[in-house]
Amino acid sequence: MAKKPIKITEVVLRDAHQSLLATRMTMDEMRPILPEMDKIPYFSVECWGGATFDSCIRFLDEDPWERLRILRKELPHQKLQMLFRGQNMLGYRPYADDAVEYFVKKSVANGIDVIRIFDALNDARNLQTAIKSANKEGAHVQGCISYTLSPVHNNEYYVKYAKTLEEMGANSICIKDMAGLLTPYTCYELVKELKNTLSIPVDIHSHYTAGLASMSLLKGIEAGADIVDTAMSPLSGGPRPMANQARGISPATWLPRASSQPCRAPITTPASTSSS
């Protein structure tokens, strides 16, 4: 039986340095590796959103919108992905619906292809506006399960929540194990149940904080996961996601790129600060 190709989301340009370096990697530090990254057939490259917006403004003296436009230009063959905090956008409090809608619109206009949307409390109401807006703008919507452990947070709960997100318009589901709590056999069972219930792809995102991520991803792949998140080895392990090399996921097992053509037409008119 032929092996099922595994899609890879590379997180070194966002989550890896956010978890290790408090999101302090500058655009100049990223640029030298971008041409090499553009040659790799990733499913997506997570490079924006999360704490990058805040960090650019408060600590790095960078324009986060200009960073996104540079990444779009330097990674023409990649789908660019961002992390979006639902109704909280990239901030730390809920914002009005019209602000969420406009932010999603400008994120896509400036280069984002995949929007990973989550709510820390797994409250679907806090994802509704963001999912609807991302669907309208033609982005790939990845709805997230914020994974944790408690008497009520079991696989039945997560599968029901994932089905709700699919019905709301999600194009894929991410098991977002940001605390590294997912264990190998629990991951296998959860992915199996998700694949039996959903008609959309399943992604696994797990941090190596507890030393379990490599084993959890392996069991998740065995259960039928479609996508896994990885980071280049210099910025992987510990509180960050696993290294793609350490998982034994060689480029030969990746899903090949469908086309050598750029993912989208170049952005020729930079969005001004006022329109961003």
N, C-alpha and C positions, 0 to 999 in steps of 0.2 A: 504494500500500500504506500502510495506517495505521501510524503510528509506535507502537512498543511503549512504553507508559508506564513511566517509571523511578521506582522507589521510592527515597526519600531517608531516610537515617539522619542526624540532626543530632547532632553530637558536641561542640557548644560548651560544654555544661555538665559535661563530663568530660575527654575527651582533649585538647581545644583548650587549656584553661587548665592542664591537667597538663603539656603539652608546652612551653607558653610561660611559665607563671607558677608552676611547681612545685606546682600544685594548690592555690593559695592563694586562689582565689575563694571568698568567703563566701556563705552563704545569703542574707544581706541584699543583697548585690550582684547576686544572680541574680533575686530576686523581682520587680523592676519589669518585666522583659521576659517573664515567664512567661505572662501573659494573652495577649500577642501571639503567642507561640510556640504556644499552644494552638489558635490559629485555623488553623494551617498543617497540611495533610494529610501529615505525615511518616509514613514506615513505622514509625519508632521514634525516641525521643529518648534518647540515651545520657547518663546523668546520675549514675551511681553506680558503685561498684566501682573497680577499678584502685587508684590511690593515694589516692582520695578518703577512704576509711575511715581510713587511717593519718594523712592530713593533718588531717582534722577533729579527731582526738584529740590529736595531738602539737603542732599549730601553731595551729589556729583556735579551740580551746576550744569546739567544737561536738559535739553528739551526732549521729553519722552516721545513726543510725536515725531520729532526729527529722527530719533533713534529708530522708531518703527519704519520710517520711510527709507532709512539707510539699509536696514535689514531686508526690506522688500527688494531693494535694488541689488544687494549683494547676494541674495539667495533666491534668484529668479525661478529655480526649478523646485523649490520647496513650498509646501503649504505651511504658512506661519500660524502658530497657535498662541493663544493668550489664555490666562486664567482670569475668570470674571466672578466676582463675589455676589452674584445675583443682584438683589435690590441695593446692596452696598457698593456695587460697581467695583472700583479699586480703592475705596475708602473704608471708613470704620464706623459708618452709621448708615441707615437706610436713606435713600434719595427718592425724589419724586419720580413718577413714571416717565414724564417727558424728558427728564435728565438721563434716565437709563436708556430710553429709546434713542436719544441723540448721540449718546456716547457710543452705543453699539454701532450706529450708522457711521460715525466718523472712524471708528476702529476698523471697520471693513473697508471704508473708502481709502484709508491710509495703508492698507496692506494685509490685514488679518483675514485668514481663511477658515480657521477652526477656533471656535469659542468654547472653552471648557467652563461650564457654569456650575457653581455649587452654592449651597447654603450650609453653614456650620451646624444648624439644627435640623437639617433635612426637612425643612418646611417648604413644600412645593409652592406655596403661595409666594415665597420670596424669589422664585425662579421664573414665575409666569411671564412677567413683562420682558425679562431678558431673553427668554426662549422665543417668545413671539416676535420680538424685534430682530433677533438674529435670523430667524426663519425668513422674515420679510426682506432682509438684506442679502439673502442667499448664502450665508455662512453655514458651515457644518456645525451643528449644535451637539456638543458632548455634555450630556447631563451627568452629574456626579452623585454617587453615594458617598457621603462623608462617613467613613468607617470608624466605629468605636465599639466598646464593649460595655454592656450593662444588662440588667435583667430583661429589658425590652428590645435591645438591639440584637436580634438574631437573624438568621438567613431568611426566614419567612418575612420579617419586617423589611429587609433590604430588597427582596425580590418584588414585594408589593410596591415599594417606593419606586423602584426602577421601572416597573410597568406603568406607573403613573407618569413618570417623566417621558417615557416613550409615547404615551397617549397625548402628552402636552406638546410633542413635536421634536423630541430629541432624536438625533440621527445615530448616536452611539451612546453607550453608557460606560462611565469610568468608575471602577472601585477605587476610591481615593483614600488610601491608607496612609495618611500623612504622619501618623504617630508610630508606624511600624508594628502595629498590633496584630496584623493578619498572620495566622499560622498556616503551614502548608496544607494540611488536610481540610481545614476550614475553608481555605481558598478554593481547593478543588471542589468541595461540595457547593460553595456559593456560586462559582462560575458555572458548574453543571446545572444548577437550578435556574440561573439567569438564562443560559443558552436554551433551556427547555421552555422558557416562558416568553422570551423576547424574540423579535424578528430583526433586531439591529445588532451591530457588533459590540463586543465587550472588551474594554481596555482595563489593564491592571496597573495601578500606580502604587508602589509600596516603598517606603523608606527603610534603610538598613539599620535603623536605630537599635533594634533588638537582635540583629544578626540573622533574621529569618527571611529577608526579602528574596534572596536567590532561590531558596527552596520553595517559597510560596509561589513565585512566578513559574517555576518549573511545573509544579502541580497544577497551577492555573492553565498553563499551556496544554498540559495533558487533558484537562477538562474541556478544552475547546476555546480558550481565550483567543481573540483575534489580534489584539494589540498589546504591547507591553511598553512601559516607560523605562528608559535607560539614560545614563549620563556617561560621558567620556571618563575614563578611569581616573585622571588627575582630580576630578571633582565628584567622585562617587564614593559610596560606602559611608559608614557612620550615620550621621543624621540625614544624609542625602540618598537619592535613589541608587540602585545598583549599577555597576558598570556593565555595558553591553558585552565587553570582552569576557568578564567573569562569569557571565551566564552561559557561555558556550554558544552564544547566538552568533554564528558567523554570517557574513554577508551572503553566503550561498543559500541560507535558509530564509532570507528576507524575501518579502514580496517584491518582485522586480518593478522598476518604474515603468509605468504604462507608456510614457512618451518622453522624448528628450526636449520637447518644447517647454518654454516657460509656463508656470502655473497660471499666469494672468498677464494681461498687457501691462507694460511699464506705467507707473504713475508719473505723468509728464507735468502736471500742475500741482506743485506742493500745496497742501492745505495750509492756509494762514493760521496764525494763532487764534484769531477770532473765530474761525470756522472749526477749530479743533476742540 
